[in-house]
Amino acid sequence: MKITVNYIKKHYADGTYTVNASGYNHATLYWADDNGILDDYTAFAVIPLSDGYGEFRYIGNRAIPLQATNIIARVTDEKSGNTEEIRADIPQSQKADMGNCLYRISLLSDLHLSNKTGKIMRALKLASESDCILVAGDSVNDGTAEQLKLFRECVNTVVPNTFPLFSVGGNHDFSIKEEESDFDYWDLHNIFLERNKNLGFNTGIHESGCWSAENDDIHIFGWKCVDENRNFFFGKKKEQLEFLADRLEKNKDKKYQIVCSHAPLIAHNPQRKPDGQPYFDGDRNLQELIDSYNNIIFVSGHTHFSPNDYMGCVDFDEERNNIYINDGSVCPTTYKSGEANFPKEWTDGVVTELAIYAGGVEITSRLLHGNKNISRGYYRFMK
């Protein structure tokens, strides 16, 4: 029995993983060290075996955990229940060490709070282990005053008031009911901005609903891509583009600048619909502006796609060192890659951590339950 790996990129997990295990009909691949499977990482592949043979092609610029020294293939015969493990060493050249971590940002999206707070509180608690939280829209499900106030209570209960929290509006953050409200998304939004201002962030708020916040470490820009009637738009409002261009130029010496939008840009939509419909039309102007700068991290949500998606939910523009993160959802995620026998945990809700290092960026998606990192949601990009 044997597992063989043909890596195609230095510093990445990309390559072809081949398993030969006569008498077994599927293999599950894990990262491991000398003591066995890394308990804090999920499986990264399930391979059907035909006559004991199977291949898995890993793509999408995923990374290998620094603590991993081996790959373990756990092979199983479903009829007899027999299970064995096969090991393969990992070359040190496939792992990228980027030096000291400078700043950690937790990314949340699509919490869709209605009236049950359990998963929201857990997500916020996990997220508050970093240096700040960035919510990429759809904090609530129906945009009602009751839900928005409940989300505020969740934040106040779990997240210390000395902890920065930023958010952009998603389509579900606005109510479709025509009724008077004593508390709407913009009231919640302004509470968060005032908190961040008190914590030392220099904030700028545009009349369009976009905002900008920076301190010595980072610059975060909140892009408004949906109106109060839940209609999506991108880059069609000249004043928004001018505001973004001004802030990107003023902060271009930052190691990275972060732009957050509820929906992804068409070219970086994990749903892989080239025309972007039905949500993402009209983003050319915004994409051209992003492309005119280097070291941009574009964060989005909305799709609910699992980080386990075969193609991946993170794109890397190596020429510009720009990174596009579609960060899944706190709600159960959607897995549509068509692979057989995938683990149920691959559709759990996620919290994603963006870590900025001296030498690049690390992205780690974590299961909302089970305290595990998602192997297919783990990336390290060298700067």
N, C-alpha and C positions, 0 to 999 in steps of 0.2 A: 504494500500500500504506500501511496506517495502523494504529496501535494507539491506542485511546481508553480512558481510565479515568474512571469516575464514582465518586468516593470518597463513602462514606456516613457516615463518622465522622472527625472531626478527630483527628490523631495516630495513626491506624491505617491498615493496608493494606486494610481491608474495603472492598469495592466491586465494581463490574462492570467486567471487563477485556474489551474487544471488539477482535478482530483482523480486518482486511480485507486479504486477500492473494490476489488472483486467481492461479490456477494452482498453489496449494500446498494440501496436505491435512492438515498439522498444524503447530502452533506451540508452542514451548517458551518459557516466560517466565522471565526472570532479573532480579535486581537488578544495576545497572551504574553506573559513573561515566563521566567523559568519556573514559577510556582503554579502556572496554569492560566486559565482564561481570566482576563481582566474583568472583574465583577462589576466595575463601574462603567462598562461599555456594552452596548447591545451587539448582537450579531450583525455582520455587514453583508451577508449573502446566504441564500438557501439555494443549493444547486441540485436539480434532479439528476440522478445517475442512471445511465443506460448501460447495462452490462458492466456496472461498476465504474463507468467513466462519465465525467461531466466537466464543463467549462463555465466560468463566469468572467465576463469582461467588465472590469471596474472602470468607470469614466467619471468625468465631472470635477476633476481637480481636488478630490477628497485627500485628506492627510492621514498619516499614521500617528497614533499617540506616541509621544516621546518615551513613555515607560514600556511600550511594547517591544519585545525582543523576538517574539515568535508569532506565527499564525497557527492556529489550531483548527483543523477540520474535524468536526464531530460527525462521523458517518453512522448511519442508522439503516437497519433493515426493518421496515415497518411490519412485515409479516411475523418475523421471529422476535422483534424487539431488541435484537442485539445492537450494541453501540460500541464504537471504538474511537480513539482520537489519534490523529496524525499531525505531526508538527513540521513546520518549515521555518528556517531562520529568516530574519528581516535584516537586510544590509543597512548599516548605519547611514549610508548615503541617501536613503529614502526618507530620512527624518530631518526636519529643518528646525534648528534652534535659533530663536530670534532675539535673545538677550532678555533684558529686564522688561516687565510689563509696566506701562505708564498709566493706563486708564482702562477701566472695565465698565461697559454699558450693557445693561440687560434690556433685551428687546422683547416686547410683548405685542401681540396683535389679536384682534378678533376674540375678545373675551365674551362678548354677547351676554352680559349680565342681564338677567330678567328678574328673578326673585330669590334664586339660590346662590349663596355666596361661597360655598365650599371651595370650588376649584379656583375662583378668583382670589380668595385669601391665600391659598397655597401658592399660586403663581406669583403674587406680589411678595410673599415671604421669600421664595426662591430668588426673585429678582433683586430684592434688597440686600443680597449678599455682595453686590457689585458696588460701583461708585455712583451710578445714577440709573434711572429707568427711563426708557423711551417707548411710548405706546403708539403703535402705528394704526390707530383707528379701530372703530367698532368696540369701544369699551362697554357699551350697553347694546341691547337688542332692539328697542323700540323708540329710543330717544325721548322717553317721558321724563318729567321732572322727578318722579318717584325713583326710577332706575338710576338717573344721574346722581341724585342725592345718596342713594345706596352705594354707588361706586365711590363717591367721596368718603362715605363712612368706612368702606373697606380700606381705602388708602390711609385714612387717619388712624385706623386701628392697627394696621400692619406695618406701615412705612413710617419711620421716624420723621418728624418735621424738619430735621436737619439733613434730609436726604433729597436730592433733586429728582423731580419727576416731570417729564415732558410728554406732550401728546399732540397728535393731529386728529382731525375729525374724519370719521368714516361715514359711509352712507347710513348705517344704522344708528349713528349718534344723533340724528335729527328726526324729529317726530313727523309722521305723515298726517297726523290728526290736526285739523284746523281748530285749535282751541287755545285759549290764553294759558300761559305757563309762567309760574313764578321762578322757574329755574330751568335754563336750557344749557346746551353744550357750551356755549360761549361763556356762561357764568362759571362753569367748571374749569374751562380753559384758562380763564383769567385768574382763578384761584391758584392754579399750578404755576402760571407765569409769575405771579406775585411772590410765591414761595421761592422760586428759583432766583428771582431778583434779590430777595433777602439773603440768599445763600452765596451771593457774590457774582452771579452771572449778569453780564451786560446784555440787556434784552432790547430788541427792537420789534415793534408790532406794526404790521401794515394794515391799512384799512380793508384790504382784500381778505384778510384772515390768515395770511402767511405771517410767520414770526421767525426771529433769529435770536440765538443766545450763545454767548461765548464767554469763556474765562481763559486763564493762562494755558490750559491744557487742550481744550476742544472748542470747536464751533459746530453747533447743531442748527439746522434750518428746517422749519416746519412748512411743508408745501400743502396748500389747499387744493385738492383735486376733485372735490365734490361739493355741490352747493346744498343749501338748506332744503331743497326739494328732492335730494338724493340723486341728482343728475351729475354724471362724471364729466370732467373736462381736463385737458392738459395743455399747457403752453399757449392757450388762445387769448389769455389776458396779458397784454403787453406790460401792464404795471407790475404784475407778479414777477415776470421774467426780469424786469429792470431791478426790482428789489433784490431778487436772488443774485443777479449778476453783481450788484454792488457789494453784497455781503461776501460772496465768494472771493471777489477781488481783494477786499480788505483783510480777509483771513487766509490768503493763499500761502502764507508762510507757516501755517499750522501743519503738523505732521500729516493729519488727515482732516477733512471736513465731511460732516455727515448731513445728508439731505434725506428727510423722512417724508414719505407720501403714503396715503392709505393703499392705493392701488399701484402695481408695478408699471414700469414703462413697457411698451409693446415688445421691444427687442429683448427684454429680460423677464418675460412673463413665463413662469413655469408651466402654464397651461399650453404653451407652445402653439398658440393660435396666431398666425402671422398677421392677420388683420386686426387683432386685438379685440374684436367684438365679443360680447356686447358692451364692455366697460371702458376699454382703454384707447379709444380712437382720439387722434389729434394731439399726439405727444411729440411730434417732430421737433418743434421749437425748443421744448424742454430738453430733449435728448441732445440736440446740437449745442445747447448751452453747457450741459454736463460734459460733453465731449471736448469742449474748449479748455477744460481744466484737468489737472492731474490730481491724484490722491483724494478722490471723492469716494465716499461710501454711501450708496443709495439704499435706503431701507424701506421696505414696503410690506404689506400684509394682504388682506382681502381674499386671496385665493383659497385659503385653508389647506394648501397642499402640504403633505408630509415631507419633512426633510429627507425621508427615505426614498423619495421619488428617484427612479433609476437615473434620469438625466441630471438630477440635482436641482436645488433651489437657490444656488449661489453661482453667479457668473463673475469671471475675472477678466477685465480688460488689461492685459499684460502691457500693452503699449503705453497706456496712460496711468497704469497702476490704480485704476478705478474698480470698485467692487460693488456688486449688486446683490443684496440679500433680500429674499422673500422669506419671511421668518415664521411661516407656518401659522398656527393658531393655538390659543389656550383651549378653545373647544376641540373635541376630537378632530384629528386631521383626516384629509382625504388621500387615499393611496390608490393610484390608477395605473401603476406600471405594468400590471399583468403578470407579474411573477407568481408562480404557484407556491402555496404553503408558506407565505410570509408570516412572521410572528405577529400576533395580535397587537403587541405593544407598539408596532410601527405606526399605528393610527391613534396613539395617545396624544393628548395635548402637549404643547412644548413651550419651554422658555429658552430663548437663545441669548447667549452672552457673546458680545463683541469685545475682544481684548486688543488694545493697541499697544504694541511693543516697540522698542527702539528699532528693531529690524523688520517690522511687518505687522501683520494682523492675524489673529487667531479667532475663529468662529466656532462656538460650541453650542449645539442644540441639546437640551436636556429634556427627558421625559418629565411630564408633570407628576407622574406617580412612579415609584420604584427607585428614585434617586440614581438614575443611569444617564450617562452621556449617549447620544445617538451617533453611532459610528458613521453613518452616512450623512450626518449633519455636522461633521467635524472637518475644519479646513485650517490650513496655515499658509498664508501668502507672504513670501519674502518681498521686501521693498527694495 
